């Protein structure tokens, strides 16, 4: 499943940010007013990303001093963002900040707090014929997150899920790929919702026109990844060549290249 993202550079309708203590307190320490080059990447069904710069020094009583915000930013401290009625929490993972070449600013990169779900390790997991809720409840066990809304189709759909040497967040990603679901993280209430892709967002009927709302349109096609032949081998060089009607040791499917050609069981095209 592909995952769309919107990388938003805020210039006009700017969001508001607050530095907060780690979960569960999340007490606001101070409003972040001096940050700039703010960019938020919203990734559908994935962890969102926040990046910004802060000045290394600030003016205090006509003197340049070290920005006190640098010492306030500690590992696992959170940043609360409010923008257009939406609230999102991001967590600072220590070691992501960088000082630019001029030494005048530091760059920070944070992730939405759903990133912390990955702290729980999954050494091994094997379950057959279970619905999405069953698997998700296991992956979220012993985390601060709970399950919210789940589209009804997923309650009656059953899949096998296996994992080894993984973590809860990656297992949730794999779970969504298996069920063709999209996760929506509520970082305010620590809730994970699971929806069908067609039930995400609202179609407002917007039309893109060349030269007006659309600057450019591109499509990237990689035919190299199309696979038509699967070679199969067993242990000790075991093959099924003698069982094949044409005496080959592979399975072949050329239907992609034959589209829209179709034939029914009677040979009618």
C-alpha positions, 0 to 999 in steps of 0.5 A: 500500500502506498502512503500519501503525504503532505509536506506543509511549509507554514507561511500564512496561517501559522500554527502555534507550538508549545514545549511540554513535559513528557507523557503523561503530564504534558504540562506546557512549559512555554510557548515556542515563538522564536522557532522558524523554518517550520515544516510538518509532513503529514503521512497517511497511515504513518508517523508524522514529522515536524522540523524547525530551526531555533536561533542558537543565541537570543538578545537579552538586555541588548546582549546575545546569550545562549538560547535557554530553549536549547537546555529546555529541550530534553529527550522525550519532551513533547511539542504540542501543535495547534493548527486549524482546529487540529491538535497534534503532539510530537516527541523529541528523540534525543540526538536529532538536533543539528547545528548549522555550519554558521553556528547561528541556529539548531535544527530539530526533527520530531515525530508524532508520539505514535512513534513511541509505540515502536518501543515495545518489542515483538520477539515472535508472533504467530496467529492464524485466522484472526480479525484486525482487532485481535491482532491490534490489541496484542500489538498495543498491549502494555503500551499507552495506546488503545484501539478506537474506531474500526471499520465493520468490514475488518471485524469480519475479515480474518488474516494470518499475521506472523512477526519475528524480531520486530516491534509493535509499530512495525507490526501495526504497519504490516497489519494494515498492509495485510488488511488493506487498512489505514491507521489514524493516530489520535496523539491527544488521547493516545488512540489508534483508529483503523479505516478503509482507504475510501473512508478517509477524508472528504471529497469536496469536488475540487478540480485542478486546472492547468495554470490555475491550481496545478503547476505540474503533474507527473507520473513515475512508472517502474516496469522493472518491478513487474514480476511474471515468473516465479522460480520455485526450489525446495530443500536439497534441490527439490523441483516440481519440473516433472509435475509440470505440464510443460516440464518447467520449474517455474510458475508464469503469469502474463496476465498483466501484459494481456490486459484487457484480454479475458477468457471464460471457462468455455474459451469465449474471449 
